[in-house]
């Protein structure tokens, strides 16, 4: 898979003005022209379209332009994208043929996918990578702004004595070295486990000691309230004795409770029998009342039968008389209205028989009443006996066993309270010992710990092949008096012929800075490592041709060799050089050369004439 992208076209648009356009190709692109023709403005526009927070510097020629459009092409799928952004700032519109436009945030946000940074990182194969930000191993997601200084080198950075991978800020040195290592090795810092910041750890330790002091002081106050002055061993011995006393008191209480349980069972049995006698007596008393009512009923029935018998006898002794209504004798009454009825003598005889039967029932009832009355009387005597037994058992339980039981319970409570207090004191003493140990540990000076995990600094060994690529480029450019190129771990920069790059004059720093960035591009392309496929350098040769006084004159063939090597050695990627002077004519055959004249002849500059 090929990583990265190349630029195809840069366009400025605005109302009422012709578009300012600049086309690029793969391989070498040279934008040459004198000062004030818009070369630096081109680099700023490209950087701004890629999400830079700094807008291009205002120039009079671009006053009417409002938007910048940057057309880029991916290396792997030959897809073309257009990044459009207002020159006044704001977000970026992404356009792709066959797809709906997307709005990308200009500022990188780790938790947001729709940003121009994430888009360019994804094209470069670097999305999701992390870099270490401090020696404790704290990491953060990679941003395209971390990569931008290594692919877009402006005219001020090209002559800087600072390492090409460092900005000079101490707080960002670790992350910047980590970005360079990621590009060199292809390995990010996702596996690094962060350690606690020493300042945070120290503050946490002091806070821990302060909290332990508070807890220890409270613990000592509680010991003073309990009046415990013995040692832990003495309190443990005392607790053992109290445990034995508590066990003995508990055993005595168990004996008394067993005796009380026996009496309670006797009282419960007596109560049960008393209730049974009372219940039986109540039932029989109720029956006695019912039997008495039945006796009264039988007596009433007998009296009624006696009256009926006497009336029947009297009626039988009377002779027939005439009808008191009509005065006719009985035999002259209509017989059909007469009904057969019993003779008074028969009625009297029947009443006597019924009276004899009722008398027999009454006699049986009287026998039952007598028997029932005797049973009720017997139950009353039994109930009195049960009541006496219950009261005797209750008296024994209350007067004899209950005081002894109360004494046993009191002993158990007292021994338990003493044991609990002793246990509480022992817990406080043991906690005081533990807190004192923790406090001593918290107040102990912390040992300095070395940061675990790999260092973020790129080592000489890791940069060995990169140094060889830089050396090969400088030799192909006919760099004078070149011996060896190595890498300095301390400076995170190359060392040319045993002399640090930053110690040279501006001319040498500029051309060696170009070698640094271009060697990184070549190495990543050759090894198939994630990297944007383009490097833009502003004015790498202009200072070299005008060296500092302490550098002397430089060979004039460096310029020709510089362009010749770039034209033939970067065909699969893209190199953009912004320079004041035109390259050799031979370069135009294998490179895209755009010449600005700065005059009315030819193309004056990036911005077309009004």
C-alpha positions in Angstrom: 0.0 0.0 0.0 1.3 3.4 -0.9 1.0 6.1 1.7 0.7 9.9 1.3 -0.5 12.3 -1.4 0.7 14.8 -3.9 -0.5 18.3 -4.7 -2.1 18.9 -8.1 -3.2 22.5 -8.1 -3.4 25.6 -5.9 -6.2 28.1 -6.7 -7.2 31.4 -5.3 -10.8 32.6 -6.1 -12.6 35.9 -5.5 -15.5 37.9 -7.0 -14.6 40.0 -10.0 -11.0 38.7 -10.4 -9.4 36.0 -12.4 -8.4 32.9 -10.6 -4.8 32.6 -9.5 -3.7 29.1 -10.3 -0.6 27.0 -10.0 -0.3 23.4 -11.2 2.0 20.7 -9.7 3.2 17.3 -11.0 4.8 14.3 -9.4 8.5 14.5 -9.0 10.3 17.8 -8.9 8.5 21.1 -9.1 10.4 24.4 -9.1 8.7 27.7 -8.6 11.4 30.3 -9.4 11.2 34.0 -9.5 12.5 37.2 -7.8 11.2 38.6 -4.5 7.6 39.9 -4.3 6.3 37.4 -6.9 4.2 35.4 -4.3 6.5 32.4 -3.7 6.3 32.6 0.1 2.6 33.4 -0.2 2.1 30.1 -2.1 3.7 28.1 0.7 1.5 29.9 3.3 -1.7 29.2 1.2 -0.8 25.5 1.0 -0.2 25.3 4.7 -3.4 27.2 5.5 -5.5 24.9 3.3 -4.1 22.0 5.3 -5.4 23.4 8.5 -2.8 25.9 9.7 -4.1 28.3 12.3 -2.1 31.2 10.7 -3.7 32.8 7.6 -1.4 33.8 4.7 0.2 37.2 5.2 -1.8 39.9 3.5 -0.3 41.2 0.2 -1.9 43.9 -2.0 -2.2 41.7 -5.0 -4.4 39.2 -3.2 -6.7 41.7 -1.6 -9.7 40.8 -3.8 -9.4 37.0 -3.3 -11.6 35.3 -0.7 -10.9 31.5 -0.9 -8.0 29.1 -1.4 -8.6 25.7 -3.0 -6.0 23.0 -2.8 -6.4 20.0 -5.1 -4.6 16.8 -3.9 -4.3 13.3 -5.2 -3.9 10.2 -3.1 -0.9 7.9 -3.7 -2.7 4.6 -3.4 -6.0 4.9 -5.3 -5.4 8.0 -7.5 -8.4 9.7 -5.9 -8.6 13.5 -6.2 -9.8 15.7 -3.4 -10.3 19.5 -3.1 -9.8 21.3 0.1 -11.5 24.7 0.1 -11.1 27.3 2.9 -11.9 31.0 3.3 -8.9 33.2 3.6 -10.6 34.7 6.6 -10.4 31.4 8.4 -13.0 28.9 9.5 -13.5 25.2 8.6 -12.5 23.4 5.4 -14.8 22.0 2.8 -13.8 18.7 1.3 -15.0 17.9 -2.2 -14.6 14.6 -4.0 -16.1 13.6 -7.3 -19.1 11.3 -6.9 -19.4 12.0 -3.2 -21.3 14.6 -1.1 -19.2 17.5 0.2 -18.0 17.3 3.8 -17.1 20.1 6.2 -13.9 19.4 8.1 -12.8 21.2 11.2 -9.6 23.1 10.7 -8.4 22.4 14.3 -7.3 18.9 15.2 -9.6 17.2 17.7 -8.7 13.7 18.9 -12.3 12.6 19.5 -13.6 14.0 16.2 -13.2 12.3 12.8 -14.3 15.2 10.6 -11.2 17.3 10.8 -8.7 18.2 8.1 -6.0 16.8 10.3 -7.6 13.4 10.5 -8.2 13.4 6.8 -4.6 14.1 5.9 -3.3 11.7 8.5 -5.5 9.0 7.1 -4.1 9.6 3.6 -0.6 9.5 5.0 -1.2 6.2 6.9 -0.7 7.9 10.3 -4.3 8.2 11.6 -4.7 6.7 15.1 -1.0 7.0 16.0 0.1 8.3 19.3 3.1 10.2 20.5 4.7 10.5 23.9 4.5 14.0 25.5 6.7 13.7 28.6 9.2 11.4 30.3 6.5 9.8 32.4 5.0 8.3 29.3 1.9 10.4 28.9 0.7 10.1 25.2 -1.7 12.0 22.9 -3.0 11.3 19.4 -0.9 12.5 16.5 -1.9 15.7 14.7 -1.1 16.7 11.2 0.3 19.9 12.7 3.1 17.6 14.2 4.0 16.5 10.6 3.7 19.9 8.9 7.1 21.3 9.8 8.8 18.3 8.2 7.0 18.7 4.9 6.6 22.5 4.7 9.8 24.3 5.3 9.5 28.1 5.1 12.3 30.6 4.4 12.9 31.3 8.1 13.0 27.6 9.2 15.3 26.6 6.4 18.2 28.7 7.9 17.4 28.0 11.6 20.1 26.5 13.8 17.6 24.5 15.6 17.1 20.8 14.8 14.6 20.3 11.9 12.5 18.1 14.2 12.5 20.5 17.2 10.8 23.9 17.6 13.0 25.0 20.4 10.3 24.8 23.0 11.3 22.6 26.0 7.8 21.5 26.7 7.3 20.1 23.2 10.7 18.5 22.8 9.6 15.0 23.8 6.6 15.0 21.5 8.6 16.4 18.6 11.3 13.7 19.0 8.6 11.1 19.2 7.1 12.3 15.9 10.5 12.0 14.2 11.0 8.5 15.6 7.5 7.5 14.4 8.4 8.5 10.8 11.8 6.9 11.0 10.7 3.6 12.5 7.0 3.4 11.7 6.3 2.6 15.4 4.3 5.0 17.6 4.0 5.3 21.4 0.6 3.5 21.8 2.2 0.8 23.9 3.9 3.2 26.4 2.2 3.0 29.8 2.2 6.4 31.5 3.7 6.8 35.0 2.6 9.3 37.6 4.0 12.8 37.3 6.6 13.3 40.1 5.0 16.6 41.2 1.6 14.9 41.4 3.1 12.0 43.3 4.9 14.3 45.7 1.7 16.2 46.3 -0.3 13.0 46.7 2.3 11.7 49.2 2.1 14.9 51.3 -1.6 14.8 51.2 -1.6 11.2 52.3 0.8 12.0 55.3 -1.6 14.9 56.3 -4.6 12.6 56.3 -2.8 10.0 58.3 -1.8 12.6 60.8 -5.4 13.5 61.3 -6.5 9.9 61.7 -3.7 9.2 64.1 -4.6 12.2 66.3 -8.2 11.1 66.4 -7.2 7.6 67.3 -5.0 8.8 70.2 -7.9 11.0 71.5 -10.2 7.9 71.6 -7.5 6.0 73.5 -7.3 8.8 76.0 -11.1 8.8 76.5 -11.0 5.0 77.2 -8.0 5.6 79.5 -6.0 2.9 77.8 -2.3 3.2 78.6 -1.2 -0.4 78.3 0.7 -1.9 75.5 -0.9 -4.1 72.8 0.4 -7.3 74.5 -1.0 -6.3 77.9 -4.4 -5.5 76.4 -4.4 -8.8 74.6 -3.8 -10.7 77.9 -6.5 -8.7 79.5 -8.9 -9.5 76.7 -8.1 -13.2 77.1 -9.1 -13.1 80.8 -12.2 -11.2 80.0 -13.2 -13.8 77.4 -12.8 -16.5 80.0 -15.0 -14.5 82.5 -17.6 -14.0 79.8 -17.7 -17.7 79.0 -18.1 -18.6 82.7 -20.9 -16.1 83.2 -22.6 -17.4 80.0 -22.4 -21.0 81.4 -24.0 -19.9 84.7 -26.7 -18.1 82.8 -27.4 -21.2 80.8 -27.8 -23.3 84.0 -30.3 -20.8 85.4 -32.1 -20.5 82.1 -32.5 -24.4 82.1 -34.0 -24.3 85.6 -36.3 -21.5 84.7 -37.3 -23.4 81.6 -38.3 -26.4 83.7 -40.5 -24.3 85.9 -41.9 -22.5 82.9 -42.9 -25.8 81.5 -44.6 -26.8 84.7 -46.5 -23.5 84.8 -47.5 -23.8 81.2 -48.8 -27.3 81.9 -50.8 -26.1 84.9 -52.2 -23.2 82.9 -53.3 -25.5 80.2 -55.1 -27.9 82.6 -56.7 -24.9 84.3 -58.0 -23.6 81.0 -59.3 -27.0 80.1 -61.2 -27.3 83.5 -62.6 -23.8 83.1 -63.7 -24.5 79.6 -65.4 -27.8 80.6 -67.2 -26.1 83.5 -68.4 -23.3 81.3 -69.8 -25.7 78.8 -71.6 -27.7 81.5 -72.9 -24.6 83.2 -74.4 -23.5 79.9 -76.0 -27.0 79.5 -77.4 -26.8 83.0 -79.2 -23.6 82.1 -80.6 -25.2 79.0 -81.7 -28.3 80.9 -83.5 -26.1 83.5 -85.4 -24.3 80.7 -86.4 -27.7 79.3 -87.6 -28.8 82.7 -89.8 -25.7 82.9 -91.1 -26.6 79.5 -92.0 -30.2 80.5 -93.7 -28.9 83.7 -95.8 -26.5 81.6 -96.7 -29.3 79.2 -97.9 -31.5 82.0 -100.1 -28.7 83.4 -101.7 -28.1 80.0 -102.3 -31.9 79.6 -103.9 -32.1 83.0 -106.2 -29.2 82.1 -107.2 -30.8 78.8 -107.9 -34.2 80.5 -110.1 -32.6 83.1 -112.0 -30.7 80.4 -112.6 -33.9 78.4 -114.0 -35.7 81.5 -116.3 -32.8 82.2 -117.5 -32.6 78.6 -118.2 -36.3 78.6 -120.5 -36.0 81.7 -122.7 -33.2 80.0 -126.0 -34.1 78.1 -126.9 -32.8 74.7 -128.9 -29.6 74.6 -130.8 -27.7 71.9 -128.8 -25.4 69.6 -128.4 -22.0 71.4 -128.8 -20.3 68.0 -131.8 -21.9 66.3 -133.2 -23.9 69.3 -133.4 -27.1 67.2 -132.2 -30.5 68.6 -128.8 -31.7 67.3 -130.3 -34.5 65.3 -132.2 -32.0 63.2 -129.0 -30.2 62.0 -127.8 -31.0 58.5 -125.6 -34.0 58.8 -123.4 -33.1 55.8 -122.0 -30.1 57.7 -121.0 -32.3 60.6 -117.5 -33.7 60.9 -116.3 -36.8 62.8 -114.5 -35.8 66.0 -113.1 -37.6 68.9 -115.1 -38.1 72.0 -114.1 -36.1 75.0 -113.4 -39.3 76.9 -110.9 -40.3 74.2 -109.2 -37.0 74.3 -108.9 -37.3 78.0 -107.4 -40.7 77.7 -104.9 -39.5 75.1 -103.8 -36.6 77.3 -103.2 -39.0 80.2 -101.0 -41.1 78.0 -99.0 -38.0 76.8 -98.7 -36.8 80.3 -97.3 -40.2 81.4 -94.7 -39.9 78.6 -93.7 -36.4 79.5 -93.5 -37.3 83.2 -91.0 -40.1 82.2 -88.9 -37.5 80.2 -89.0 -35.1 83.1 -87.7 -37.8 85.4 -84.8 -38.5 83.1 -84.1 -34.8 82.7 -84.0 -34.4 86.5 -81.5 -37.2 86.7 -79.4 -35.6 84.1 -79.6 -32.2 85.9 -78.4 -33.8 89.1 -75.5 -35.5 87.4 -74.5 -32.4 85.5 -74.7 -30.3 88.7 -72.4 -32.8 90.4 -69.9 -32.6 87.5 -70.0 -28.8 87.6 -69.3 -28.9 91.3 -66.4 -31.3 90.7 -64.9 -29.1 88.0 -65.1 -26.1 90.3 -63.0 -28.0 92.9 -60.6 -29.1 90.2 -60.3 -25.6 88.9 -59.4 -24.3 92.4 -56.7 -26.9 92.6 -55.2 -26.0 89.2 -55.3 -22.4 90.1 -53.4 -23.1 93.3 -50.8 -25.1 91.4 -50.4 -22.3 88.9 -50.0 -19.7 91.6 -47.5 -21.9 93.5 -45.4 -22.4 90.3 -45.5 -18.7 89.5 -44.4 -17.8 93.0 -41.5 -20.2 92.9 -40.4 -18.8 89.5 -40.7 -15.2 90.7 -39.3 -15.4 94.1 -36.5 -18.0 93.7 -35.3 -18.4 90.1 -36.0 -14.9 88.7 -33.5 -13.1 91.1 -30.8 -15.7 90.4 -31.5 -15.4 86.6 -31.3 -11.6 86.9 -27.9 -11.9 88.7 -26.6 -14.2 86.0 -27.8 -11.9 83.2 -26.2 -8.9 84.9 -22.9 -10.8 85.2 -23.0 -11.6 81.5 -23.8 -8.0 80.5 -21.0 -6.7 82.7 -18.4 -9.1 81.4 -19.6 -8.5 77.8 -19.3 -4.7 78.2 -15.8 -5.1 79.7 -14.8 -7.4 77.0 -16.1 -5.1 74.2 -14.3 -2.1 75.7 -11.1 -4.1 75.9 -11.6 -5.2 72.2 -12.2 -1.6 71.2 -9.0 -0.5 73.0 -7.1 -3.3 71.3 -8.4 -2.2 67.9 -7.4 1.4 68.5 -3.9 0.3 69.7 -3.4 -1.9 66.6 -4.8 0.9 64.3 -2.4 3.4 65.9 0.5 1.1 65.2 -0.7 0.7 61.6 -1.2 4.4 61.1 2.2 5.2 62.6 3.8 2.7 60.1 1.9 4.2 57.2 2.9 7.7 58.3 6.5 6.8 58.5 6.3 5.3 55.0 4.6 8.4 53.7 7.2 10.7 55.2 10.1 8.7 53.9 11.9 10.3 51.0 10.9 9.0 47.6 13.4 7.3 45.5 14.0 8.8 42.1 12.5 6.5 39.5 13.6 6.3 36.0 11.0 6.6 33.4 10.0 3.2 32.1 9.5 2.3 28.5 11.4 3.4 25.4 12.9 6.9 25.3 11.3 9.4 22.9 14.8 10.6 21.8 15.9 9.2 18.5 19.2 7.3 19.0 22.2 7.3 16.7 21.5 3.7 15.9 17.9 4.3 14.9 19.0 7.2 12.6 21.9 5.4 11.0 20.2 4.6 7.7 18.7 8.1 7.7 22.1 9.6 8.2 23.4 7.6 5.2 20.6 8.9 3.1 21.4 12.5 4.1 25.1 11.9 3.3 24.2 10.3 -0.1 22.1 13.4 -1.0 24.8 15.8 0.0 27.4 13.9 -2.1 25.1 13.9 -5.1 24.9 17.7 -4.6 28.7 18.0 -4.6 28.7 19.4 -1.0 32.3 20.5 -0.4 34.7 18.7 2.0 32.1 16.1 3.0 33.4 13.4 5.2 30.6 11.5 7.1 27.1 12.4 8.2 26.0 11.1 11.6 23.2 11.8 14.0 23.4 13.5 17.4 21.1 12.2 20.1 21.6 15.3 22.2 20.8 17.8 19.4 18.4 15.5 17.5 20.1 16.8 14.4 22.7 15.6 11.9 26.4 16.1 12.3 28.3 16.9 9.1 32.0 16.0 8.9 32.1 15.9 12.8 30.5 19.3 13.0 27.0 19.9 14.2 24.7 21.2 11.5 23.6 24.2 13.7 27.1 25.4 14.1 27.5 26.2 10.4 26.5 29.4 8.7 23.1 30.1 7.3 24.0 29.0 3.8 25.1 25.5 4.9 22.3 25.2 7.4 19.8 25.9 4.6 21.0 23.3 2.1 21.6 20.7 4.9 18.1 21.4 6.2 16.9 20.6 2.7 18.9 17.4 2.7 17.4 16.5 6.1 13.8 16.8 5.0 14.3 15.2 1.6 16.2 12.3 3.0 13.3 11.6 5.3 10.9 11.7 2.4 13.2 9.3 0.4 13.6 6.9 3.3 9.8 6.7 4.0 9.0 6.2 0.3 11.7 3.5 -0.1 10.7 1.6 3.1 7.0 2.0 2.5 6.5 3.8 5.8 3.6 6.1 6.5 4.4 9.7 5.4 2.9 12.5 3.3 4.3 12.1 -0.2 5.3 15.7 -0.6 8.0 18.1 0.7 8.0 21.8 0.1 11.2 23.9 0.8 11.3 27.7 0.5 14.7 29.2 -0.6 17.2 26.3 0.1 19.9 27.8 -2.2 19.6 31.6 -2.1 21.6 31.9 1.1 24.1 29.2 0.1 25.0 31.3 -2.9 25.6 34.3 -0.5 27.6 32.7 2.3 28.5 34.2 5.6 32.0 35.8 5.8 33.4 32.9 7.9 32.3 30.3 5.4 34.1 31.4 2.3 32.9 30.8 -1.2 31.0 27.7 -2.2 31.3 25.7 -5.4 29.0 27.0 -8.1 28.2 23.5 -9.4 26.2 22.7 -6.2 23.2 24.4 -7.7 23.2 22.3 -10.9 23.9 19.1 -8.9 21.2 19.9 -6.5 18.5 20.2 -9.1 19.9 17.3 -11.2 19.7 14.9 -8.2 16.2 16.0 -7.3 14.9 15.8 -10.8 16.0 12.1 -11.2 15.6 10.8 -7.6 12.1 11.6 -6.5 9.8 10.5 -9.3 7.3 8.6 -7.2 6.8 11.4 -4.7 6.7 15.2 -4.9 9.3 17.8 -4.2 8.4 21.5 -4.5 11.3 24.0 -4.4 10.7 27.8 -4.1 13.7 29.7 -5.3 14.8 33.2 -6.5 16.9 32.0 -9.4 15.8 29.7 -12.3 17.1 26.1 -12.3 19.4 25.0 -15.1 17.7 24.6 -18.4 18.4 20.8 -18.4 16.1 20.4 -15.4 13.1 21.6 -17.3 13.1 18.4 -19.3 12.4 16.2 -16.3 10.7 18.7 -13.9 7.8 21.0 -13.7 9.3 24.5 -13.7 7.2 27.6 -13.2 9.1 30.8 -13.7 7.9 34.2 -12.4 9.5 37.2 -14.0 8.4 39.9 -11.7 7.9 42.1 -14.8 5.3 42.5 -17.5 7.2 40.0 -19.6 6.0 36.4 -19.2 4.2 35.4 -16.0 4.7 38.1 -13.5 3.9 36.1 -10.4 1.4 33.8 -8.7 -1.3 36.5 -8.7 -2.3 37.3 -12.3 -2.2 41.0 -13.5 -5.4 42.9 -12.7 
